Amino acid sequence: MSTHVHSVGRLTLVCFLVSIAGCGGYDEIGPVAYDFSKALYSITNRKAEEKLDEIDQRIEVALEQGELTNRESRWLKDIVQSARDGKWGSANKASRRMMEDQVHKL
């Protein structure tokens, strides 16, 4: 086979793998989800375990009222769960990443 065919094949494979794995970031979120990510950043930065139930309930209410999408709610609840599991650093990084990814989409 020619070098061109191998290059196209490799490029196709790389594109396919990237599309499956994603870039590990967050897609665009709405303003309510952004506000929750800011609150979670603060909570996880302070390791304020006593605030986790409250924010989890607020996320659920926002979802029920249509202020959050299912995807946004799932992402936010994953951050809450990481904090509950004692993974404060990971939860903090995820909430910060959610905010940062919005800036990069402008």
N, CA, C and O atoms as a GROMACS GRO file, in nm:
protein
  424
    1MET      N    1   0.083  -0.119   0.000
    1MET     CA    2   0.000   0.000   0.000
    1MET      C    3   0.087   0.124   0.000
    1MET      O    4   0.201   0.123   0.045
    2SER      N    5   0.029   0.229  -0.052
    2SER     CA    6   0.105   0.353  -0.057
    2SER      C    7   0.108   0.420   0.080
    2SER      O    8   0.025   0.391   0.167
    3THR      N    9   0.202   0.510   0.097
    3THR     CA   10   0.214   0.584   0.221
    3THR      C   11   0.090   0.670   0.246
    3THR      O   12   0.048   0.688   0.360
    4HIS      N   13   0.032   0.722   0.138
    4HIS     CA   14  -0.088   0.806   0.150
    4HIS      C   15  -0.205   0.727   0.209
    4HIS      O   16  -0.277   0.778   0.295
    5VAL      N   17  -0.224   0.605   0.166
    5VAL     CA   18  -0.332   0.522   0.216
    5VAL      C   19  -0.311   0.492   0.365
    5VAL      O   20  -0.406   0.496   0.443
    6HIS      N   21  -0.187   0.463   0.404
    6HIS     CA   22  -0.158   0.438   0.545
    6HIS      C   23  -0.184   0.563   0.629
    6HIS      O   24  -0.239   0.553   0.738
    7SER      N   25  -0.146   0.679   0.578
    7SER     CA   26  -0.168   0.805   0.651
    7SER      C   27  -0.316   0.833   0.669
    7SER      O   28  -0.359   0.873   0.777
    8VAL      N   29  -0.393   0.812   0.564
    8VAL     CA   30  -0.537   0.834   0.572
    8VAL      C   31  -0.599   0.735   0.671
    8VAL      O   32  -0.688   0.772   0.748
    9GLY      N   33  -0.554   0.612   0.668
    9GLY     CA   34  -0.604   0.511   0.761
    9GLY      C   35  -0.574   0.546   0.904
    9GLY      O   36  -0.660   0.533   0.991
   10ARG      N   37  -0.452   0.591   0.930
   10ARG     CA   38  -0.414   0.630   1.067
   10ARG      C   39  -0.493   0.751   1.113
   10ARG      O   40  -0.538   0.757   1.228
   11LEU      N   41  -0.510   0.849   1.024
   11LEU     CA   42  -0.586   0.968   1.058
   11LEU      C   43  -0.731   0.932   1.089
   11LEU      O   44  -0.789   0.985   1.184
   12THR      N   45  -0.789   0.846   1.011
   12THR     CA   46  -0.926   0.802   1.035
   12THR      C   47  -0.937   0.732   1.170
   12THR      O   48  -1.031   0.757   1.245
   13LEU      N   49  -0.842   0.647   1.201
   13LEU     CA   50  -0.841   0.577   1.328
   13LEU      C   51  -0.829   0.674   1.445
   13LEU      O   52  -0.902   0.662   1.543
   14VAL      N   53  -0.740   0.770   1.435
   14VAL     CA   54  -0.722   0.870   1.540
   14VAL      C   55  -0.850   0.950   1.560
   14VAL      O   56  -0.893   0.972   1.673
   15CYS      N   57  -0.911   0.994   1.452
   15CYS     CA   58  -1.036   1.070   1.462
   15CYS      C   59  -1.145   0.988   1.528
   15CYS      O   60  -1.221   1.039   1.610
   16PHE      N   61  -1.152   0.861   1.492
   16PHE     CA   62  -1.252   0.772   1.550
   16PHE      C   63  -1.229   0.757   1.700
   16PHE      O   64  -1.324   0.766   1.779
   17LEU      N   65  -1.106   0.734   1.741
   17LEU     CA   66  -1.076   0.716   1.883
   17LEU      C   67  -1.103   0.842   1.963
   17LEU      O   68  -1.153   0.836   2.075
   18VAL      N   69  -1.070   0.956   1.905
   18VAL     CA   70  -1.096   1.084   1.974
   18VAL      C   71  -1.247   1.105   1.989
   18VAL      O   72  -1.293   1.153   2.093
   19SER      N   73  -1.322   1.070   1.886
   19SER     CA   74  -1.467   1.089   1.894
   19SER      C   75  -1.529   0.999   2.000
   19SER      O   76  -1.626   1.038   2.064
   20ILE      N   77  -1.474   0.880   2.019
   20ILE     CA   78  -1.524   0.788   2.122
   20ILE      C   79  -1.485   0.837   2.261
   20ILE      O   80  -1.569   0.845   2.351
   21ALA      N   81  -1.360   0.870   2.276
   21ALA     CA   82  -1.309   0.908   2.408
   21ALA      C   83  -1.347   1.050   2.445
   21ALA      O   84  -1.359   1.082   2.563
   22GLY      N   85  -1.367   1.134   2.346
   22GLY     CA   86  -1.393   1.274   2.375
   22GLY      C   87  -1.267   1.341   2.424
   22GLY      O   88  -1.162   1.277   2.434
   23CYS      N   89  -1.278   1.468   2.455
   23CYS     CA   90  -1.158   1.539   2.500
   23CYS      C   91  -1.156   1.549   2.652
   23CYS      O   92  -1.067   1.611   2.709
   24GLY      N   93  -1.256   1.487   2.717
   24GLY     CA   94  -1.257   1.488   2.862
   24GLY      C   95  -1.314   1.614   2.921
   24GLY      O   96  -1.315   1.630   3.043
   25GLY      N   97  -1.362   1.704   2.838
   25GLY     CA   98  -1.416   1.829   2.888
   25GLY      C   99  -1.567   1.827   2.890
   25GLY      O  100  -1.631   1.725   2.864
   26TYR      N  101  -1.622   1.942   2.922
   26TYR     CA  102  -1.766   1.958   2.929
   26TYR      C  103  -1.814   2.038   2.808
   26TYR      O  104  -1.750   2.135   2.766
   27ASP      N  105  -1.926   1.995   2.755
   27ASP     CA  106  -1.990   2.072   2.648
   27ASP      C  107  -2.051   2.197   2.708
   27ASP      O  108  -2.043   2.220   2.828
   28GLU      N  109  -2.111   2.276   2.622
   28GLU     CA  110  -2.174   2.400   2.666
   28GLU      C  111  -2.282   2.372   2.768
   28GLU      O  112  -2.360   2.278   2.753
   29ILE      N  113  -2.287   2.454   2.873
   29ILE     CA  114  -2.389   2.442   2.976
   29ILE      C  115  -2.462   2.575   2.988
   29ILE      O  116  -2.413   2.679   2.944
   30GLY      N  117  -2.578   2.570   3.048
   30GLY     CA  118  -2.658   2.689   3.069
   30GLY      C  119  -2.614   2.767   3.191
   30GLY      O  120  -2.528   2.720   3.267
   31PRO      N  121  -2.672   2.885   3.210
   31PRO     CA  122  -2.632   2.970   3.323
   31PRO      C  123  -2.661   2.910   3.460
   31PRO      O  124  -2.585   2.933   3.555
   32VAL      N  125  -2.767   2.832   3.473
   32VAL     CA  126  -2.798   2.770   3.602
   32VAL      C  127  -2.693   2.664   3.635
   32VAL      O  128  -2.645   2.657   3.748
   33ALA      N  129  -2.657   2.584   3.538
   33ALA     CA  130  -2.552   2.483   3.559
   33ALA      C  131  -2.420   2.551   3.592
   33ALA      O  132  -2.344   2.503   3.676
   34TYR      N  133  -2.392   2.662   3.526
   34TYR     CA  134  -2.269   2.736   3.553
   34TYR      C  135  -2.268   2.784   3.699
   34TYR      O  136  -2.166   2.774   3.768
   35ASP      N  137  -2.382   2.836   3.745
   35ASP     CA  138  -2.391   2.882   3.884
   35ASP      C  139  -2.369   2.766   3.982
   35ASP      O  140  -2.303   2.782   4.084
   36PHE      N  141  -2.426   2.650   3.949
   36PHE     CA  142  -2.403   2.533   4.034
   36PHE      C  143  -2.256   2.492   4.034
   36PHE      O  144  -2.202   2.453   4.137
   37SER      N  145  -2.191   2.501   3.918
   37SER     CA  146  -2.049   2.464   3.914
   37SER      C  147  -1.966   2.560   4.000
   37SER      O  148  -1.870   2.518   4.063
   38LYS      N  149  -2.003   2.688   4.002
   38LYS     CA  150  -1.934   2.783   4.089
   38LYS      C  151  -1.955   2.748   4.236
   38LYS      O  152  -1.861   2.751   4.316
   39ALA      N  153  -2.079   2.714   4.270
   39ALA     CA  154  -2.109   2.677   4.409
   39ALA      C  155  -2.033   2.550   4.448
   39ALA      O  156  -1.978   2.541   4.558
   40LEU      N  157  -2.031   2.453   4.358
   40LEU     CA  158  -1.958   2.329   4.386
   40LEU      C  159  -1.808   2.353   4.398
   40LEU      O  160  -1.741   2.288   4.478
   41TYR      N  161  -1.756   2.446   4.319
   41TYR     CA  162  -1.614   2.480   4.332
   41TYR      C  163  -1.585   2.532   4.472
   41TYR      O  164  -1.486   2.493   4.534
   42SER      N  165  -1.672   2.619   4.521
   42SER     CA  166  -1.654   2.675   4.654
   42SER      C  167  -1.669   2.567   4.762
   42SER      O  168  -1.588   2.559   4.855
   43ILE      N  169  -1.772   2.485   4.749
   43ILE     CA  170  -1.797   2.379   4.847
   43ILE      C  171  -1.680   2.281   4.851
   43ILE      O  172  -1.633   2.244   4.959
   44THR      N  173  -1.634   2.239   4.734
   44THR     CA  174  -1.525   2.141   4.731
   44THR      C  175  -1.392   2.202   4.773
   44THR      O  176  -1.307   2.133   4.830
   45ASN      N  177  -1.374   2.328   4.746
   45ASN     CA  178  -1.251   2.396   4.787
   45ASN      C  179  -1.243   2.402   4.940
   45ASN      O  180  -1.135   2.390   4.998
   46ARG      N  181  -1.358   2.422   5.004
   46ARG     CA  182  -1.364   2.430   5.150
   46ARG      C  183  -1.387   2.294   5.216
   46ARG      O  184  -1.386   2.282   5.338
   47LYS      N  185  -1.410   2.191   5.133
   47LYS     CA  186  -1.444   2.057   5.182
   47LYS      C  187  -1.562   2.065   5.278
   47LYS      O  188  -1.561   2.005   5.386
   48ALA      N  189  -1.664   2.140   5.236
   48ALA     CA  190  -1.782   2.165   5.318
   48ALA      C  191  -1.883   2.051   5.300
   48ALA      O  192  -1.984   2.065   5.231
   49GLU      N  193  -1.854   1.940   5.365
   49GLU     CA  194  -1.936   1.820   5.352
   49GLU      C  195  -2.082   1.847   5.388
   49GLU      O  196  -2.173   1.788   5.330
   50GLU      N  197  -2.104   1.936   5.483
   50GLU     CA  198  -2.240   1.966   5.528
   50GLU      C  199  -2.326   2.034   5.421
   50GLU      O  200  -2.448   2.039   5.434
   51LYS      N  201  -2.264   2.084   5.316
   51LYS     CA  202  -2.336   2.152   5.207
   51LYS      C  203  -2.374   2.058   5.093
   51LYS      O  204  -2.450   2.097   5.004
   52LEU      N  205  -2.323   1.936   5.093
   52LEU     CA  206  -2.344   1.846   4.980
   52LEU      C  207  -2.490   1.805   4.963
   52LEU      O  208  -2.540   1.803   4.851
   53ASP      N  209  -2.558   1.771   5.072
   53ASP     CA  210  -2.699   1.732   5.061
   53ASP      C  211  -2.783   1.848   5.008
   53ASP      O  212  -2.870   1.829   4.924
   54GLU      N  213  -2.756   1.967   5.058
   54GLU     CA  214  -2.832   2.084   5.017
   54GLU      C  215  -2.815   2.111   4.867
   54GLU      O  216  -2.914   2.132   4.796
   55ILE      N  217  -2.693   2.111   4.819
   55ILE     CA  218  -2.673   2.141   4.677
   55ILE      C  219  -2.727   2.027   4.590
   55ILE      O  220  -2.776   2.051   4.479
   56ASP      N  221  -2.717   1.904   4.638
   56ASP     CA  222  -2.772   1.792   4.564
   56ASP      C  223  -2.924   1.808   4.548
   56ASP      O  224  -2.978   1.784   4.441
   57GLN      N  225  -2.990   1.849   4.654
   57GLN     CA  226  -3.135   1.872   4.649
   57GLN      C  227  -3.168   1.989   4.556
   57GLN      O  228  -3.264   1.983   4.480
   58ARG      N  229  -3.088   2.094   4.561
   58ARG     CA  230  -3.111   2.209   4.472
   58ARG      C  231  -3.093   2.171   4.326
   58ARG      O  232  -3.166   2.220   4.239
   59ILE      N  233  -2.996   2.085   4.297
   59ILE     CA  234  -2.976   2.037   4.160
   59ILE      C  235  -3.099   1.959   4.114
   59ILE      O  236  -3.146   1.977   4.002
   60GLU      N  237  -3.151   1.874   4.202
   60GLU     CA  238  -3.269   1.793   4.169
   60GLU      C  239  -3.390   1.883   4.141
   60GLU      O  240  -3.464   1.858   4.046
   61VAL      N  241  -3.411   1.985   4.223
   61VAL     CA  242  -3.523   2.078   4.203
   61VAL      C  243  -3.506   2.153   4.070
   61VAL      O  244  -3.602   2.168   3.995
   62ALA      N  245  -3.387   2.198   4.042
   62ALA     CA  246  -3.361   2.270   3.916
   62ALA      C  247  -3.388   2.180   3.796
   62ALA      O  248  -3.440   2.226   3.694
   63LEU      N  249  -3.353   2.054   3.807
   63LEU     CA  250  -3.381   1.958   3.700
   63LEU      C  251  -3.532   1.942   3.682
   63LEU      O  252  -3.583   1.948   3.570
   64GLU      N  253  -3.603   1.922   3.792
   64GLU     CA  254  -3.748   1.904   3.787
   64GLU      C  255  -3.819   2.027   3.730
   64GLU      O  256  -3.922   2.015   3.664
   65GLN      N  257  -3.764   2.146   3.754
   65GLN     CA  258  -3.824   2.269   3.705
   65GLN      C  259  -3.779   2.304   3.564
   65GLN      O  260  -3.818   2.407   3.510
   66GLY      N  261  -3.697   2.219   3.504
   66GLY     CA  262  -3.651   2.242   3.368
   66GLY      C  263  -3.540   2.345   3.354
   66GLY      O  264  -3.512   2.393   3.244
   67GLU      N  265  -3.476   2.379   3.466
   67GLU     CA  266  -3.368   2.477   3.464
   67GLU      C  267  -3.234   2.414   3.428
   67GLU      O  268  -3.140   2.484   3.390
   68LEU      N  269  -3.227   2.281   3.440
   68LEU     CA  270  -3.107   2.205   3.403
   68LEU      C  271  -3.148   2.094   3.307
   68LEU      O  272  -3.259   2.042   3.315
   69THR      N  273  -3.058   2.060   3.218
   69THR     CA  274  -3.080   1.943   3.134
   69THR      C  275  -3.041   1.818   3.213
   69THR      O  276  -2.974   1.827   3.316
   70ASN      N  277  -3.083   1.703   3.164
   70ASN     CA  278  -3.043   1.577   3.228
   70ASN      C  279  -2.891   1.564   3.230
   70ASN      O  280  -2.833   1.519   3.329
   71ARG      N  281  -2.830   1.602   3.120
   71ARG     CA  282  -2.683   1.591   3.109
   71ARG      C  283  -2.614   1.681   3.212
   71ARG      O  284  -2.522   1.637   3.280
   72GLU      N  285  -2.660   1.806   3.223
   72GLU     CA  286  -2.601   1.898   3.321
   72GLU      C  287  -2.618   1.845   3.463
   72GLU      O  288  -2.525   1.847   3.543
   73SER      N  289  -2.739   1.796   3.493
   73SER     CA  290  -2.767   1.742   3.625
   73SER      C  291  -2.675   1.624   3.655
   73SER      O  292  -2.621   1.613   3.765
   74ARG      N  293  -2.659   1.536   3.559
   74ARG     CA  294  -2.572   1.418   3.578
   74ARG      C  295  -2.429   1.461   3.606
   74ARG      O  296  -2.364   1.407   3.696
   75TRP      N  297  -2.378   1.557   3.528
   75TRP     CA  298  -2.241   1.606   3.550
   75TRP      C  299  -2.226   1.664   3.691
   75TRP      O  300  -2.130   1.634   3.762
   76LEU      N  301  -2.322   1.748   3.729
   76LEU     CA  302  -2.315   1.812   3.861
   76LEU      C  303  -2.325   1.709   3.973
   76LEU      O  304  -2.252   1.716   4.071
   77LYS      N  305  -2.415   1.613   3.957
   77LYS     CA  306  -2.431   1.509   4.059
   77LYS      C  307  -2.307   1.419   4.067
   77LYS      O  308  -2.274   1.369   4.174
   78ASP      N  309  -2.240   1.400   3.955
   78ASP     CA  310  -2.114   1.324   3.958
   78ASP      C  311  -2.009   1.397   4.041
   78ASP      O  312  -1.932   1.334   4.114
   79ILE      N  313  -2.007   1.529   4.032
   79ILE     CA  314  -1.914   1.609   4.112
   79ILE      C  315  -1.949   1.596   4.260
   79ILE      O  316  -1.861   1.578   4.344
   80VAL      N  317  -2.078   1.606   4.291
   80VAL     CA  318  -2.123   1.589   4.429
   80VAL      C  319  -2.082   1.452   4.482
   80VAL      O  320  -2.033   1.440   4.594
   81GLN      N  321  -2.103   1.348   4.401
   81GLN     CA  322  -2.069   1.213   4.444
   81GLN      C  323  -1.919   1.197   4.468
   81GLN      O  324  -1.878   1.130   4.563
   82SER      N  325  -1.838   1.257   4.382
   82SER     CA  326  -1.693   1.252   4.404
   82SER      C  327  -1.657   1.312   4.539
   82SER      O  328  -1.575   1.258   4.613
   83ALA      N  329  -1.720   1.425   4.571
   83ALA     CA  330  -1.694   1.488   4.701
   83ALA      C  331  -1.740   1.398   4.815
   83ALA      O  332  -1.670   1.383   4.915
   84ARG      N  333  -1.858   1.338   4.800
   84ARG     CA  334  -1.908   1.247   4.904
   84ARG      C  335  -1.814   1.128   4.925
   84ARG      O  336  -1.800   1.077   5.036
   85ASP      N  337  -1.752   1.086   4.817
   85ASP     CA  338  -1.657   0.975   4.824
   85ASP      C  339  -1.522   1.017   4.879
   85ASP      O  340  -1.429   0.936   4.886
   86GLY      N  341  -1.510   1.144   4.917
   86GLY     CA  342  -1.385   1.193   4.973
   86GLY      C  343  -1.284   1.237   4.869
   86GLY      O  344  -1.169   1.266   4.903
   87LYS      N  345  -1.324   1.241   4.745
   87LYS     CA  346  -1.235   1.282   4.636
   87LYS      C  347  -1.251   1.433   4.613
   87LYS      O  348  -1.291   1.477   4.505
   88TRP      N  349  -1.218   1.509   4.716
   88TRP     CA  350  -1.238   1.653   4.712
   88TRP      C  351  -1.158   1.720   4.601
   88TRP      O  352  -1.209   1.809   4.533
   89GLY      N  353  -1.036   1.678   4.582
   89GLY     CA  354  -0.951   1.736   4.478
   89GLY      C  355  -1.008   1.712   4.339
   89GLY      O  356  -1.011   1.803   4.256
   90SER      N  357  -1.052   1.591   4.314
   90SER     CA  358  -1.110   1.558   4.184
   90SER      C  359  -1.239   1.636   4.161
   90SER      O  360  -1.263   1.687   4.052
   91ALA      N  361  -1.321   1.645   4.265
   91ALA     CA  362  -1.447   1.719   4.254
   91ALA      C  363  -1.420   1.867   4.229
   91ALA      O  364  -1.488   1.931   4.149
   92ASN      N  365  -1.320   1.921   4.297
   92ASN     CA  366  -1.285   2.061   4.279
   92ASN      C  367  -1.235   2.086   4.138
   92ASN      O  368  -1.273   2.185   4.075
   93LYS      N  369  -1.150   1.998   4.087
   93LYS     CA  370  -1.098   2.013   3.952
   93LYS      C  371  -1.209   2.001   3.848
   93LYS      O  372  -1.210   2.074   3.749
   94ALA      N  373  -1.303   1.909   3.871
   94ALA     CA  374  -1.413   1.891   3.776
   94ALA      C  375  -1.503   2.015   3.772
   94ALA      O  376  -1.544   2.057   3.664
   95SER      N  377  -1.533   2.072   3.887
   95SER     CA  378  -1.618   2.192   3.888
   95SER      C  379  -1.545   2.309   3.822
   95SER      O  380  -1.606   2.388   3.749
   96ARG      N  381  -1.415   2.321   3.847
   96ARG     CA  382  -1.338   2.427   3.782
   96ARG      C  383  -1.331   2.404   3.631
   96ARG      O  384  -1.342   2.498   3.552
   97ARG      N  385  -1.313   2.279   3.592
   97ARG     CA  386  -1.305   2.245   3.450
   97ARG      C  387  -1.435   2.279   3.378
   97ARG      O  388  -1.434   2.326   3.265
   98MET      N  389  -1.548   2.253   3.446
   98MET     CA  390  -1.677   2.284   3.388
   98MET      C  391  -1.687   2.434   3.357
   98MET      O  392  -1.734   2.473   3.250
   99MET      N  393  -1.642   2.516   3.451
   99MET     CA  394  -1.644   2.661   3.428
   99MET      C  395  -1.545   2.702   3.319
   99MET      O  396  -1.579   2.780   3.230
  100GLU      N  397  -1.424   2.649   3.326
  100GLU     CA  398  -1.322   2.685   3.228
  100GLU      C  399  -1.362   2.646   3.086
  100GLU      O  400  -1.335   2.720   2.991
  101ASP      N  401  -1.426   2.532   3.072
  101ASP     CA  402  -1.466   2.488   2.938
  101ASP      C  403  -1.568   2.581   2.875
  101ASP      O  404  -1.582   2.585   2.753
  102GLN      N  405  -1.640   2.655   2.956
  102GLN     CA  406  -1.736   2.750   2.901
  102GLN      C  407  -1.664   2.872   2.843
  102GLN      O  408  -1.704   2.926   2.740
  103VAL      N  409  -1.558   2.913   2.909
  103VAL     CA  410  -1.480   3.026   2.861
  103VAL      C  411  -1.416   2.994   2.727
  103VAL      O  412  -1.411   3.080   2.639
  104HIS      N  413  -1.368   2.872   2.710
  104HIS     CA  414  -1.302   2.831   2.587
  104HIS      C  415  -1.399   2.817   2.469
  104HIS      O  416  -1.356   2.809   2.354
  105LYS      N  417  -1.528   2.816   2.498
  105LYS     CA  418  -1.627   2.801   2.393
  105LYS      C  419  -1.674   2.935   2.338
  105LYS      O  420  -1.750   2.940   2.241
  106LEU      N  421  -1.628   3.044   2.398
  106LEU     CA  422  -1.669   3.178   2.353
  106LEU      C  423  -1.609   3.212   2.219
  106LEU      O  424  -1.634   3.321   2.167
   0.00000   0.00000   0.00000
